């Protein structure tokens, strides 16, 4: 999934959890930063010259939520208790939304290397391993639905 889709979903979830009790700017900041944090592995892999076929690491799997988001959220919760979920929810939403996309995942990484195909959403931009023959919902529809839901949440409530 693309960064816009990840960010929109995370901000929408946080808005639903903390509407009115946390400033909107903080919801957007946490939603964007922590929904994009799992993709740090991709930037590191690209910088190291790795192939596009092998960019996804355990950071984008369920264990990444436990190993990265939970400790960061625990530390930030010392500043404000809401920051724990404001860290874990966007990071976790990234993992969940990635599982909606048509691609290979390793749900037990880094402990096991079992690989599975998941999803029904065709990501944009298309991943290099997609042939174009996959059946599914284009990510553009998901992004548009998230934009509409966020707009309605912000302006009609």
Z-matrix of the N, CA and C atoms (Angstrom, degrees):
N
C 1 1.447
C 2 1.524 1 109.22
N 3 1.309 2 114.63 1 155.03
C 4 1.461 3 117.62 2 -178.20
C 5 1.527 4 111.86 3 -87.38
N 6 1.321 5 117.74 4 164.04
C 7 1.471 6 121.33 5 -176.34
C 8 1.529 7 113.95 6 -59.32
N 9 1.320 8 117.71 7 -34.31
C 10 1.463 9 120.01 8 179.81
C 11 1.522 10 110.85 9 -63.46
N 12 1.311 11 117.44 10 -44.87
C 13 1.463 12 121.46 11 179.67
C 14 1.528 13 110.60 12 -62.09
N 15 1.332 14 116.55 13 -45.86
C 16 1.467 15 120.02 14 178.76
C 17 1.524 16 110.98 15 -60.25
N 18 1.308 17 117.02 16 -46.47
C 19 1.469 18 120.96 17 -177.86
C 20 1.521 19 112.13 18 -64.77
N 21 1.327 20 116.71 19 -45.01
C 22 1.467 21 120.23 20 -179.65
C 23 1.519 22 111.52 21 -60.28
N 24 1.322 23 116.53 22 -45.87
C 25 1.468 24 120.06 23 -179.57
C 26 1.523 25 110.75 24 -61.62
N 27 1.319 26 116.50 25 -45.16
C 28 1.469 27 120.11 26 -177.80
C 29 1.528 28 111.32 27 -63.95
N 30 1.325 29 117.01 28 -45.41
C 31 1.465 30 120.16 29 179.67
C 32 1.523 31 110.37 30 -63.34
N 33 1.316 32 117.33 31 -39.52
C 34 1.461 33 121.12 32 178.89
C 35 1.531 34 111.00 33 -63.24
N 36 1.331 35 117.40 34 -44.35
C 37 1.463 36 120.80 35 177.02
C 38 1.527 37 111.24 36 -61.12
N 39 1.331 38 116.49 37 -46.24
C 40 1.466 39 119.80 38 -179.51
C 41 1.521 40 111.59 39 -65.36
N 42 1.319 41 116.61 40 -38.41
C 43 1.454 42 119.77 41 177.92
C 44 1.525 43 109.92 42 -62.08
N 45 1.320 44 117.02 43 -40.56
C 46 1.459 45 120.67 44 177.45
C 47 1.524 46 112.94 45 -64.43
N 48 1.318 47 116.49 46 -34.70
C 49 1.466 48 120.48 47 -179.58
C 50 1.521 49 113.24 48 -78.52
N 51 1.323 50 116.98 49 -39.13
C 52 1.464 51 120.19 50 -167.97
C 53 1.528 52 115.09 51 -124.85
N 54 1.306 53 117.92 52 20.38
C 55 1.462 54 120.70 53 -179.45
C 56 1.525 55 109.92 54 -55.29
N 57 1.318 56 115.34 55 123.34
C 58 1.457 57 120.55 56 177.29
C 59 1.512 58 115.29 57 88.59
N 60 1.339 59 118.65 58 -22.05
C 61 1.461 60 119.24 59 -177.89
C 62 1.527 61 113.12 60 -101.80
N 63 1.330 62 116.80 61 -15.97
C 64 1.463 63 121.97 62 177.91
C 65 1.523 64 106.84 63 -129.32
N 66 1.332 65 117.68 64 136.08
C 67 1.467 66 119.13 65 179.45
C 68 1.531 67 112.55 66 -55.85
N 69 1.314 68 115.18 67 141.38
C 70 1.462 69 122.13 68 -177.88
C 71 1.527 70 111.84 69 -55.73
N 72 1.325 71 117.18 70 -39.44
C 73 1.472 72 120.42 71 179.93
C 74 1.534 73 110.83 72 -60.46
N 75 1.336 74 117.79 73 -39.24
C 76 1.467 75 120.91 74 178.25
C 77 1.523 76 110.97 75 -67.40
N 78 1.336 77 116.75 76 -40.11
C 79 1.464 78 119.49 77 178.13
C 80 1.527 79 110.53 78 -60.51
N 81 1.329 80 116.36 79 -44.33
C 82 1.460 81 119.96 80 179.10
C 83 1.525 82 110.77 81 -65.72
N 84 1.326 83 117.45 82 -44.30
C 85 1.464 84 121.02 83 -179.10
C 86 1.520 85 111.40 84 -60.45
N 87 1.324 86 117.06 85 -52.19
C 88 1.463 87 120.43 86 -179.77
C 89 1.526 88 110.89 87 -64.48
N 90 1.328 89 116.70 88 -41.98
C 91 1.458 90 119.94 89 -179.66
C 92 1.513 91 112.58 90 -60.00
N 93 1.309 92 116.38 91 -45.10
C 94 1.466 93 119.86 92 -178.18
C 95 1.524 94 111.41 93 -72.27
N 96 1.327 95 116.99 94 -50.02
C 97 1.474 96 120.03 95 -176.21
C 98 1.527 97 111.69 96 -61.49
N 99 1.332 98 117.07 97 -50.02
C 100 1.460 99 118.85 98 -173.41
C 101 1.525 100 113.87 99 -82.92
N 102 1.332 101 118.22 100 -14.97
C 103 1.469 102 118.37 101 172.12
C 104 1.520 103 111.17 102 -81.22
N 105 1.324 104 117.77 103 -21.28
C 106 1.462 105 120.93 104 179.31
C 107 1.528 106 112.92 105 -97.75
N 108 1.326 107 117.59 106 -14.32
C 109 1.463 108 121.21 107 -179.21
C 110 1.534 109 113.53 108 -55.05
N 111 1.340 110 120.47 109 -40.04
C 112 1.468 111 118.73 110 -179.91
C 113 1.527 112 113.56 111 -60.80
N 114 1.334 113 117.91 112 -23.33
C 115 1.463 114 120.24 113 -179.76
C 116 1.517 115 112.79 114 -80.74
N 117 1.320 116 117.33 115 1.77
C 118 1.456 117 120.50 116 176.57
C 119 1.524 118 110.61 117 -58.46
N 120 1.336 119 116.60 118 -33.21
C 121 1.466 120 119.42 119 179.23
C 122 1.520 121 111.63 120 -62.54
N 123 1.322 122 117.35 121 -33.30
C 124 1.463 123 120.70 122 179.45
C 125 1.528 124 109.98 123 -67.90
N 126 1.321 125 117.35 124 -43.68
C 127 1.462 126 120.45 125 179.21
C 128 1.527 127 111.17 126 -62.97
N 129 1.324 128 116.04 127 -39.78
C 130 1.469 129 120.13 128 178.32
C 131 1.527 130 110.07 129 -65.60
N 132 1.339 131 117.05 130 -43.47
C 133 1.461 132 120.80 131 -179.84
C 134 1.530 133 111.31 132 -63.35
N 135 1.324 134 116.94 133 -42.50
C 136 1.467 135 120.28 134 178.84
C 137 1.529 136 109.81 135 -63.12
N 138 1.332 137 116.60 136 -43.02
C 139 1.467 138 120.39 137 179.29
C 140 1.527 139 111.56 138 -62.07
N 141 1.331 140 116.49 139 -29.18
C 142 1.467 141 121.37 140 179.11
C 143 1.517 142 112.43 141 -88.35
N 144 1.351 143 117.57 142 1.54
C 145 1.458 144 121.71 143 176.06
C 146 1.512 145 114.81 144 78.57
N 147 1.317 146 118.54 145 23.87
C 148 1.473 147 121.29 146 179.47
C 149 1.519 148 111.49 147 -75.25
N 150 1.331 149 115.59 148 156.57
C 151 1.457 150 122.61 149 178.06
C 152 1.529 151 110.45 150 -68.34
N 153 1.330 152 116.89 151 148.87
C 154 1.467 153 121.92 152 177.54
C 155 1.530 154 112.06 153 -61.03
N 156 1.310 155 118.10 154 -18.65
C 157 1.460 156 121.68 155 -178.25
C 158 1.537 157 111.86 156 -76.84
N 159 1.314 158 118.79 157 -14.34
C 160 1.458 159 120.47 158 -171.84
C 161 1.522 160 112.29 159 -131.02
N 162 1.311 161 116.80 160 42.73
C 163 1.455 162 119.02 161 -175.15
C 164 1.523 163 113.41 162 -93.88
N 165 1.287 164 118.67 163 -24.73
C 166 1.462 165 121.99 164 -175.14
C 167 1.529 166 110.69 165 -79.09
N 168 1.336 167 116.12 166 129.49
C 169 1.462 168 120.43 167 178.92
C 170 1.529 169 109.70 168 -117.80
N 171 1.325 170 115.33 169 -174.64
C 172 1.465 171 121.18 170 179.71
C 173 1.520 172 111.99 171 -65.39
N 174 1.332 173 119.11 172 -15.23
C 175 1.466 174 121.04 173 176.89
C 176 1.523 175 111.33 174 -60.89
N 177 1.328 176 117.41 175 -26.01
C 178 1.456 177 121.54 176 -177.93
C 179 1.526 178 112.26 177 -100.56
N 180 1.300 179 115.90 178 17.02
C 181 1.465 180 122.28 179 178.23
C 182 1.532 181 108.81 180 -114.29
N 183 1.347 182 117.89 181 170.17
C 184 1.467 183 120.20 182 -178.03
C 185 1.530 184 114.50 183 -53.34
N 186 1.332 185 118.08 184 -36.16
C 187 1.460 186 119.51 185 179.62
C 188 1.531 187 111.43 186 -63.61
N 189 1.323 188 117.58 187 -29.03
C 190 1.460 189 121.14 188 177.84
C 191 1.520 190 112.15 189 -60.51
N 192 1.346 191 115.94 190 -35.76
C 193 1.466 192 119.72 191 177.52
C 194 1.525 193 109.42 192 -62.39
N 195 1.327 194 116.36 193 -45.17
C 196 1.469 195 120.41 194 -178.67
C 197 1.526 196 112.33 195 -70.41
N 198 1.321 197 116.81 196 -39.84
C 199 1.467 198 120.25 197 -173.60
C 200 1.528 199 113.18 198 -83.45
N 201 1.338 200 117.76 199 -25.18
C 202 1.464 201 119.82 200 -175.51
C 203 1.530 202 111.56 201 -114.23
N 204 1.328 203 117.02 202 -57.34
C 205 1.467 204 120.41 203 -173.08
C 206 1.525 205 113.07 204 -68.43
N 207 1.318 206 117.72 205 -42.51
C 208 1.470 207 120.03 206 -177.60
C 209 1.533 208 111.49 207 -63.32
N 210 1.343 209 119.65 208 -48.10
C 211 1.470 210 117.51 209 177.75
C 212 1.533 211 113.62 210 -63.79
N 213 1.331 212 117.61 211 -41.06
C 214 1.464 213 119.78 212 178.38
C 215 1.527 214 109.60 213 -63.61
N 216 1.332 215 116.51 214 -43.16
C 217 1.460 216 120.77 215 178.29
C 218 1.520 217 112.21 216 -62.57
N 219 1.333 218 116.93 217 -38.17
C 220 1.474 219 120.53 218 178.90
C 221 1.526 220 110.85 219 -63.73
N 222 1.317 221 116.56 220 -42.03
C 223 1.469 222 119.99 221 178.80
C 224 1.524 223 110.21 222 -67.15
N 225 1.325 224 117.72 223 -45.71
C 226 1.465 225 121.00 224 -179.26
C 227 1.531 226 112.11 225 -66.73
N 228 1.327 227 117.20 226 -27.30
C 229 1.469 228 119.56 227 179.20
C 230 1.528 229 111.89 228 -67.15
N 231 1.319 230 117.13 229 -15.70
C 232 1.457 231 120.29 230 174.57
C 233 1.532 232 110.77 231 -69.00
N 234 1.325 233 116.08 232 -25.99
C 235 1.464 234 121.35 233 176.91
C 236 1.528 235 109.81 234 -79.93
N 237 1.325 236 114.98 235 -47.35
C 238 1.464 237 121.70 236 179.92
C 239 1.524 238 107.39 237 -153.50
N 240 1.337 239 119.67 238 127.17
C 241 1.470 240 121.52 239 -175.07
C 242 1.534 241 114.22 240 -55.10
N 243 1.323 242 117.52 241 -34.11
C 244 1.466 243 120.87 242 -178.84
C 245 1.520 244 112.42 243 -63.75
N 246 1.324 245 117.43 244 -22.87
C 247 1.457 246 120.75 245 -175.95
C 248 1.529 247 112.91 246 -64.91
N 249 1.337 248 117.22 247 -22.32
C 250 1.471 249 117.96 248 178.01
C 251 1.529 250 110.24 249 -61.16
N 252 1.329 251 116.85 250 -57.21
C 253 1.463 252 119.01 251 179.69
C 254 1.521 253 112.27 252 -69.01
N 255 1.327 254 117.00 253 -28.79
C 256 1.458 255 119.73 254 178.78
C 257 1.522 256 111.67 255 -69.54
N 258 1.330 257 117.17 256 -13.08
C 259 1.462 258 122.77 257 174.00
C 260 1.529 259 110.56 258 -96.54
N 261 1.323 260 116.21 259 -48.21
C 262 1.467 261 121.30 260 -174.20
C 263 1.525 262 112.39 261 -71.23
N 264 1.320 263 118.18 262 -40.23
C 265 1.472 264 120.97 263 -176.76
C 266 1.534 265 111.79 264 -63.24
N 267 1.335 266 119.93 265 -49.45
C 268 1.475 267 118.00 266 178.75
C 269 1.530 268 113.00 267 -63.25
N 270 1.337 269 116.47 268 -41.10
C 271 1.468 270 119.60 269 178.86
C 272 1.534 271 109.49 270 -62.15
N 273 1.332 272 115.61 271 -47.19
C 274 1.469 273 119.84 272 179.03
C 275 1.513 274 112.67 273 -64.00
N 276 1.328 275 117.19 274 -35.94
C 277 1.473 276 119.39 275 178.44
C 278 1.521 277 110.53 276 -65.19
N 279 1.326 278 117.47 277 -32.77
C 280 1.463 279 120.70 278 176.38
C 281 1.532 280 109.96 279 -59.97
N 282 1.335 281 115.30 280 -48.20
C 283 1.465 282 120.18 281 -179.32
C 284 1.536 283 110.51 282 -62.14
N 285 1.318 284 116.57 283 -45.75
C 286 1.474 285 120.35 284 -179.24
C 287 1.521 286 110.74 285 -62.65
N 288 1.319 287 117.22 286 -45.71
C 289 1.466 288 120.02 287 -178.95
C 290 1.522 289 110.88 288 -65.91
N 291 1.332 290 117.68 289 -35.70
C 292 1.468 291 119.27 290 175.63
C 293 1.525 292 111.09 291 -61.01
N 294 1.318 293 116.90 292 -34.15
C 295 1.463 294 119.57 293 179.67
C 296 1.534 295 111.85 294 -71.63
N 297 1.320 296 117.53 295 -16.22
C 298 1.468 297 120.88 296 174.70
C 299 1.520 298 111.85 297 -78.55
N 300 1.332 299 116.49 298 -22.46
C 301 1.463 300 120.92 299 -177.59
C 302 1.528 301 109.97 300 -80.97
N 303 1.321 302 115.42 301 148.27
C 304 1.456 303 121.42 302 176.87
C 305 1.526 304 109.77 303 -72.92
N 306 1.301 305 117.02 304 101.88
C 307 1.463 306 120.77 305 174.37
C 308 1.526 307 109.72 306 -171.34
N 309 1.329 308 115.01 307 177.76
C 310 1.462 309 120.99 308 -179.80
C 311 1.522 310 109.94 309 -85.02
N 312 1.332 311 115.36 310 139.22
C 313 1.454 312 121.82 311 176.51
C 314 1.530 313 109.06 312 -129.90
N 315 1.318 314 114.27 313 160.39
C 316 1.470 315 121.53 314 176.90
C 317 1.520 316 106.91 315 -129.47
N 318 1.337 317 117.30 316 81.14
C 319 1.465 318 120.33 317 -172.37
C 320 1.521 319 114.83 318 -61.87
N 321 1.308 320 118.99 319 -19.82
C 322 1.460 321 121.12 320 -179.04
C 323 1.531 322 112.68 321 -104.20
N 324 1.328 323 117.10 322 9.31
C 325 1.468 324 120.82 323 178.77
C 326 1.524 325 108.22 324 -66.10
N 327 1.266 326 119.06 325 143.53
C 328 1.465 327 131.17 326 6.42
C 329 1.522 328 114.01 327 -92.34
N 330 1.336 329 117.64 328 11.65
C 331 1.462 330 121.05 329 -174.86
C 332 1.519 331 113.88 330 -84.11
N 333 1.328 332 116.58 331 -33.48
C 334 1.462 333 121.65 332 177.89
C 335 1.515 334 108.45 333 -136.38
N 336 1.320 335 115.87 334 153.91
C 337 1.456 336 120.61 335 -175.94
C 338 1.537 337 111.83 336 -102.51
N 339 1.330 338 118.17 337 16.87
C 340 1.460 339 121.27 338 179.57
C 341 1.523 340 109.52 339 -60.74
N 342 1.329 341 116.38 340 130.97
C 343 1.460 342 121.66 341 -177.95
C 344 1.520 343 109.64 342 -116.77
N 345 1.333 344 115.79 343 136.68
C 346 1.460 345 122.04 344 -179.34
C 347 1.524 346 109.21 345 -133.30
N 348 1.333 347 115.45 346 149.37
C 349 1.467 348 120.62 347 171.04
C 350 1.521 349 107.62 348 -88.57
N 351 1.325 350 117.09 349 134.65
C 352 1.457 351 120.75 350 178.03
C 353 1.515 352 109.51 351 -132.52
N 354 1.309 353 114.53 352 172.33
C 355 1.440 354 121.64 353 166.06
C 356 1.508 355 116.84 354 94.07
N 357 1.327 356 112.59 355 168.31
C 358 1.452 357 121.84 356 176.79
C 359 1.523 358 111.16 357 -145.08
N 360 1.337 359 116.99 358 6.38
C 361 1.458 360 121.34 359 178.89
C 362 1.526 361 108.26 360 -106.44
N 363 1.317 362 116.07 361 129.16
C 364 1.460 363 121.10 362 178.34
C 365 1.524 364 107.43 363 -86.60
N 366 1.313 365 116.00 364 114.65
C 367 1.450 366 121.70 365 -175.14
C 368 1.516 367 113.71 366 -68.08
N 369 1.335 368 114.32 367 159.21
C 370 1.438 369 120.87 368 175.34
C 371 1.513 370 108.18 369 -134.23
N 372 1.286 371 122.62 370 131.83
C 373 1.463 372 123.80 371 -4.00
C 374 1.520 373 110.56 372 -69.86
N 375 1.311 374 115.21 373 157.51
C 376 1.466 375 120.38 374 -177.25
C 377 1.517 376 111.38 375 -60.66
N 378 1.318 377 114.31 376 136.29
C 379 1.466 378 119.91 377 176.57
C 380 1.526 379 108.62 378 -71.14
N 381 1.331 380 117.80 379 151.79
C 382 1.462 381 120.63 380 -176.31
C 383 1.528 382 114.39 381 -61.62
N 384 1.342 383 117.89 382 -23.36
C 385 1.460 384 119.64 383 -177.52
C 386 1.527 385 112.75 384 -86.49
N 387 1.329 386 118.53 385 -6.89
C 388 1.458 387 120.18 386 178.28
C 389 1.518 388 110.28 387 -76.71
N 390 1.301 389 115.12 388 138.76
C 391 1.461 390 120.26 389 -177.70
C 392 1.517 391 112.09 390 -91.56
N 393 1.311 392 117.39 391 -17.38
C 394 1.458 393 120.46 392 -176.07
C 395 1.522 394 111.44 393 97.03
N 396 1.338 395 117.13 394 -8.85
C 397 1.458 396 120.92 395 -178.76
C 398 1.527 397 112.25 396 -95.97
N 399 1.349 398 117.31 397 -1.24
C 400 1.456 399 120.13 398 -177.90
C 401 1.527 400 110.75 399 -67.12
N 402 1.317 401 114.08 400 143.31
C 403 1.454 402 119.37 401 176.64
C 404 1.524 403 108.23 402 -100.16
N 405 1.313 404 116.19 403 139.29
C 406 1.446 405 119.95 404 179.58
C 407 1.511 406 111.11 405 166.35
N 408 1.308 407 114.59 406 -175.18
C 409 1.456 408 122.21 407 -179.63
C 410 1.526 409 108.26 408 -91.69
N 411 1.329 410 118.96 409 129.28
C 412 1.470 411 119.53 410 176.03
C 413 1.527 412 111.31 411 -63.71
N 414 1.312 413 116.15 412 142.05
C 415 1.466 414 121.17 413 -179.32
C 416 1.525 415 111.39 414 -59.91
N 417 1.322 416 117.49 415 -27.24
C 418 1.471 417 120.80 416 179.19
C 419 1.528 418 111.24 417 -55.36
N 420 1.332 419 117.00 418 -36.87
C 421 1.468 420 120.57 419 179.53
C 422 1.522 421 110.78 420 -66.98
N 423 1.327 422 116.56 421 -41.92
C 424 1.461 423 121.09 422 178.61
C 425 1.534 424 109.79 423 -64.31
N 426 1.321 425 116.86 424 -43.91
C 427 1.466 426 121.14 425 179.46
C 428 1.524 427 110.65 426 -62.18
N 429 1.326 428 117.21 427 -44.36
C 430 1.471 429 120.99 428 178.94
C 431 1.527 430 110.64 429 -62.88
N 432 1.322 431 117.99 430 -41.60
C 433 1.468 432 121.15 431 179.40
C 434 1.532 433 110.42 432 -64.43
N 435 1.334 434 117.28 433 -39.93
C 436 1.469 435 120.38 434 178.03
C 437 1.525 436 111.08 435 -66.55
N 438 1.326 437 117.15 436 -41.09
C 439 1.471 438 120.76 437 176.79
C 440 1.523 439 111.04 438 -60.38
N 441 1.317 440 116.18 439 -45.28
C 442 1.461 441 120.83 440 179.49
C 443 1.527 442 110.51 441 -63.08
N 444 1.328 443 116.91 442 -45.26
C 445 1.466 444 120.41 443 179.74
C 446 1.526 445 111.51 444 -63.01
N 447 1.326 446 117.40 445 -40.53
C 448 1.459 447 120.14 446 178.39
C 449 1.525 448 110.51 447 -66.86
N 450 1.318 449 117.03 448 -42.85
C 451 1.465 450 120.95 449 177.73
C 452 1.525 451 110.71 450 -59.02
N 453 1.323 452 116.11 451 -47.54
C 454 1.480 453 119.78 452 -179.59
C 455 1.528 454 110.47 453 -64.18
N 456 1.322 455 117.04 454 -38.82
C 457 1.468 456 120.48 455 179.64
C 458 1.521 457 111.65 456 -65.83
N 459 1.313 458 116.33 457 -40.78
C 460 1.467 459 120.16 458 -176.71
C 461 1.527 460 113.51 459 -75.37
N 462 1.320 461 116.55 460 -39.82
C 463 1.457 462 119.20 461 -169.04
C 464 1.528 463 115.61 462 -107.46
N 465 1.320 464 117.10 463 -12.99
C 466 1.458 465 118.63 464 -178.10
C 467 1.527 466 113.46 465 -114.59
N 468 1.327 467 116.02 466 14.30
C 469 1.473 468 118.51 467 178.96
C 470 1.512 469 110.35 468 -119.35
